[in-house]
Amino acid sequence: MNILDRYHAMEYGPAPEARNEADAWLAARDFGKALFIGGDWKAAAGGKTFETSEPSSGKLLAEVSDANAADIDAAVAAAAKALPKWSAA
């Protein structure tokens, strides 16, 4: 399984040494600043964002959604709904 397959399946796996494939995959899609909740990309309920930087260089990596309590509640509810099927696998 290559990095593009991992992103598509939202599965975890070992990280590649270089980030070129990941950057290319992300650039080809428009996720914006959405949160991944319940199998879908959703805008943060509060509409706020923040910038995240690479610690070693300070280089800006991305502007991401700032989840609030409503987003957390939605994520927890989605996880609870998915748990029976996920744990049976």
Helices and strands as residue ranges (DSSP letters): H 3-9, H 20-27, E 35-37, E 40-42, E 49-53, E 60-65, H 69-88
